[in-house]
Amino acid sequence: MQQTSTNFASSTKQQKMNVKQAKIYFNLGEILAKKGEWKEAIAAYLQAIDREQNFADAYHFLADALVEKEEKEEAIEVYRRAVEIQPELWEVHHKLGNLLQEKGELEEAVAAYHKSIELKSDFCWSYNNLGDVLVKLEKWEEAVCAYRRAIELSPDFHWGYYRLGDVLVKLENWEEAIIAYQKSIELKSDFCWSYNNLGDVLVKLEKWEEAVKAYHQAVELNPDFPWGYYKLGDVLVKLEDWERAINAYLKAINLQPDLVGIHTKLADALHYQKRIKSEKLVNLYRDKIEKEPDNIQNYYKILEIIPDDYRVNLQLAKVWERKGNFSQAIVFCKNAIAINSKEVEGHIFLANILVKQQNFEGAIVSYRYAIKISPNRWDYHQKLGEILEKIGKNNEAIAAYQKAIQIQSNPLDIKQNLAKLVPEKTQQKNQKEQEIKLNSAQDYRDLGDRLLKEGKLEESANNYRQALELQHNFWQVYHSLGDVLQKQGKLDDAVACYCQAININPNFFWSPYNLGNTLIRQGNLDRAIASYFYAAEIQPYKIDSYEKLANLLQIQGRVDEAKKYKLLVKKFISNPVETCCNLGDKLVLEGKIEGAISCYQKALELKQDLWKVYGKLGNLLKEKGDLEEEIKLYNRVLKLNQKLPEIEANLQKSLKEQEQTKRVKKVEGIPDNFVLPPIVGEGNDYSFIEEKVKEFVNSGKPYTLPVSIIIPTYNRKEILAKTLAAITHQTYPKHLIEIIVANDGSTDGVEEVILKYEKYRELIHVRQQDRGFRVSAVRNLGIRTSRYEHLILLDCDLIPEPQFVEELMKYLHVTDKAVLMAHRRFVNTDGITDDEIFEDINTALGLEDIVTENVMFKSDVKNKATIDWRFRIYEKTDNLKKEKYPFRAFASGHVAYSKNILEKVGWYDEDFQEWGYEDIEFGYRVYNAGYYFIPVLTAIDLHQEPPGGVNETDRITGKQITQKLFEQKCPVSWYRQYRPGEIYEVPKVSIYIPAYNVEQFIKHTVDSVLNQTYTDLEVCICDDGSTDKTLEVLEENYSENPRVRWVTQPNGGIGKASNTAVKMCRGMYIGQLDSDDMLKPDAVETMVKYLDKYDVGCVYSCCERIDKYGNYVKPEYNWPEFSREKLMINMIVHHFRMFRRRDWMRTEGFTEDLLNAVDYDMYMKLSEVCSFHHINRVTYSRRVHGKNTSLLYEKEQDNNTITVINRSLERLGLRDLWMVKQTDPNNPRKLEICRQNIATQR
């Protein structure tokens, strides 16, 4: 007992001693910390903790010191230990939150700040920093609450107001954001970012003058802020203050020459400034011309400024003509025509002058040009006839007079002229033939539309009535007829027509709207108001109907209602996005689902990042039962923002519902145990190639394929030497490698390096003259020089790791259908020589990864080593297997492929003579040819940092130039912004038409393509040896149309003509149109929208049947959804069909040994390589006229159908087990798949 008591006393004494010593060390730590001697302070705090394990303050201050030493991971653990010991240390919770936020552990940071606030609720910085974390988590409303609380605790806290403004901007609460920024400025008037962000909000509200003041203040406070000047310039452009805008852009360029788009903006501003000055001068001379129309000098002055002014050139021609100087008149008239050949006036004026000069042949040419432009001007045909008659070309004169009479039925003088040339019986016959040509409802409608444009109301109305006699449900014609009758003052009839249009199509906004306008003229205001209300229900976001309602309600004395709609119009004008959203919410509460959907869709059309609106719209689509559109919507929003868990959850739920509804329905004629193999290699899924590589590697077979390594270089002698030194260490057999250095005109003595290394490897040097940046040309030179069928292209600044070539060649041993892409690390090799690399490759391999200063690769993360930019794409796309456009990761600096690619797609495009895009453009063509893009992650090279991170060429400026060129050559929507009506070098869509003896229909067919609502397209026609006037019709109508191309070949059948036509196509999407059929106006747009959104290979719609005159007959057969099983026994891929060129290139193309069922065979082949989607909508009119191949050769069609199915079974490896047979002698097209008789086969 005595001993125990003594031990306890001794222990207690030791504990007291430890506590005392711990406090001494703690105090010492504080002193050292104040002196900034952090290492020593840390040691002291550790001594204190060693003596007192539960010394919370020691842990606290130790963590503080570790933070000062940038040892933040350790600091986090120490802070945690401090609050374990003493949980009420609010300051430690706050500091822990700061470190967790910095580390990116945001949810834990939120918890730490909440704990700090719980313990000390009046510390404003905890609320502020909590707000910062919530912003990073995109929890905007919670962040607002946190910042507001910070401000309440510290009303003079300018930073809180500033951050609050930023979050309010995210919520599009513009007015409150302005107030927050203004308060921040009031508290701290020298903080430039408050002014800058205030300017951004004012720009959103289009308050240009106020935005200018804000940006001015921002750049005054921070004169070295290039983006401030950039934005200031943009706003001054809005105000058309060109001088000040130019000065702002120049200051931005001086501060940062590589600002994106700044040079283009400066050029535009300079252009507009010059144009406005020019316009003032031009207007001055135009005023003089009005006063002195025959003073030639005034015209010349204008042409000095704008020589390509069509109107001035033509006016000057007329002055010379009045003065009797016909030769000068002709010169300026031809100038005008060269400027705008589509204006008819110039051609007519030139023709008149030529007639005066007795140059009748020239006048005939001019009149024919005029007629091409305005084919329905009967007087032009008459004039042409008179000239032709004058020079004795009577047959041509007769045709011209007859055309004039066809357009204008009662000009007596023309009939008299014609009577002199044609007997009466012939005239009657011709008149009957002309009448026969107008037997189609669409023809009458088109003629009615033309006559309406010419102001010929009665004739227009008559044609519309004829159209309605042929097609009673033609709502568009009822609407147009209503417009004509309204203009004629026949208001009762107009009202009846609009009502009929609404009955047939109740969803066309303009029918009830125009009905309302007509009812106002009748004085029937109540019905007019009802019509406008109805129009507003169809398209609630259109202000036209609300403006009318406000006026009418005001007239009727319903002032409060009128005010409501006036206010609504004002809101739509000032803030259309918010108004659409609010109106959509209101309509949901009223149960008006369709109207709410249209409002939300309009809001998202105006602004994409309304994440909550996507959720609302998705819920409405689900309620409506439109599951497919709901899924499309969710996929679209997740491409814009992947951090939307609610949307992701909704998508998964909807996909499950869709899967349940799309369970493969039992198809009659397909046995339960018949299973089609899955599609292999769909899209860019190269998994099957990876399997082949594994088999090759596991087989132990030796490498046998030789490879040519192409290395382009320009004045990089030392860097090239290091690359060549590294190649000597390759593990791939030396005798199978040749190296070709392709020299773009270097002047730095690169030959010395080549002489040095040709002793160790087979090395060839080729050179082209230095004519600027010509990397495409020099790559082509290297490839042409190469001897081998397999190529590796390697930039001269990339040091390959030893296994580099071997890793790429593994793939080329098993496939020639892919391009292989290696990957870079970024290093600085300034400290080593090529001799050191030659002696030991580890000299290079051991270099640390760097943060590159190269402007094209510079990391956006400070102090973090630069990584190959493509890894970000790979993470999201399963290494490109799920990437719709894998070519965007193609970089020719380190790729491998077989030469057969060049045979399919051509060489590198030598139009690119500045830096950038030439490799992606080549990649796009490779993609379109059906090849796979495989990132070989084990093929690594080291990117050598250029001196100071500066390249030998101005890559930013070069890229701005090549980007515009690339846009012409690559139609993918990421790279080309669709602009209606613009013609590009490479169109996005090609419509192919195989044609044979279709003179009667081909113009209708081609015109149906040219009249599409989507215009980035071309028409490719193969005339299969027609013996009628098909080619003449094409030549006469489309010889000058850049969107229409055709070839002719000896008759070889539909398959051969289709192959030729498709091979003509330049588009990435290819649509099929038979030469006697027609597309609905939005057919192409419908297909393109789907293919742009989803990575399916083929999309198709429904079609209707029309007769030979184009009149509607009935809907064609339509199977409601795509099924591979159903396709095995029935052709369910209806017109209109559009497929990706990539997928067509992966098939054998159209079979050329069958008379018919050729399309069935083609789409069977496509279904074996890609997925299909059916759009249940009519976009195509199929003409049945008695000469259709499928009708004339029906028996062959039935037999060929069986042949096509058996060939598909053969390709799928199922022919040995399964066969197709007819089951009903009376219905030869009723087929079924059944088991082969194995016993019979044996």
Secondary structure, DSSP 8 states (H G I E B T S, - for coil): -HHHHHHHHHHHHHHHHHHHHHHHHHHHHHHHHHTT-HHHHHHHHHHHHHH-TT-HHHHHHHHHHHHHTT-HHHHHHHHHHHHHH-TT-HHHHHHHHHHHHHHT-HHHHHHHHHHHHHH-TT-HHHHHHHHHHHHHTT-HHHHHHHHHHHHHH-TT-HHHHHHHHHHHHHTT-HHHHHHHHHHHHHH-TT-HHHHHHHHHHHHHTT-HHHHHHHHHHHHHH-TT-HHHHHHHHHHHHHTT-HHHHHHHHHHHHHH-TT-TTHHHHHHHHHHHHHHHHHHHHHHHHHHHHHH-TT-HHHHHHHHHH-TT-HHHHHHHHHHHHHTT-HHHHHHHHHHHHHH-TT-HHHHHHHHHHHHHTT-HHHHHHHHHHHHHH-TT-HHHHHHHHHHHHHTT-HHHHHHHHHHHHHHSS--HHHHHHHHHHS-HHHHHHHHHHHHHTT-SHHHHHHHHHHHHHTT-HHHHHHHHHHHHHH-TT-HHHHHHHHHHHHHHT-HHHHHHHHHHHHHH-TT-THHHHHHHHHHHHHT-HHHHHHHHHHHHHH-TT-HHHHHHHHHHHHHTT-HHHHHHHHHHHHHHHH-HHHHHHHHHHHHHHTT-HHHHHHHHHHHHHH-TT-HHHHHHHHHHHHHHT-HHHHHHHHHHHHHH-S--HHHHHHHHHHHHHHHHHTS----TTS-TT------SS-TT--HHHHHHHHHHHHHT------EEEEEEESS-HHHHHHHHHHHTT-SS-GGGEEEEEEESS--S-HHHHHHHHTTTS-EEEEE----S--HHHHHHHHHHH--SSEEEEE-TTEEE-TTHHHHHHHHHTT-SSEEEEEEEEEE--TTS-HHHHHH-THHHHT--------TTT--SSTTS--B-THHHHHHHHTTTTT-S-GGGG--TTEEEEETHHHHHH-S--TT--SSSSHHHHHHHHHHHTT-EEEEEEEEEEEEE--GGG--SS-HHHHHHHHHHHHHHH---TTT----TT---SS-SEEEEEEESS-TTTHHHHHHHHHT-S--SEEEEEEE-S-SSSHHHHHHHHHTT-TTEEEEE-----HHHHHHHHHHH--SSEEEE--TT-EE-TTHHHHHHHHHHHS--SEEEEEEEEE-TTS-EEEE----SS--HHHHTTS----SSEEEEHHHHTTS--S-SS-SS-HHHHHHHHHHTTS-EEEEEEEEEEEE--S--HHHHTHHHHHHHHHHHHHHHHHHTT-TTTEEEEE--TT-TT-EEEEE--HHHH-
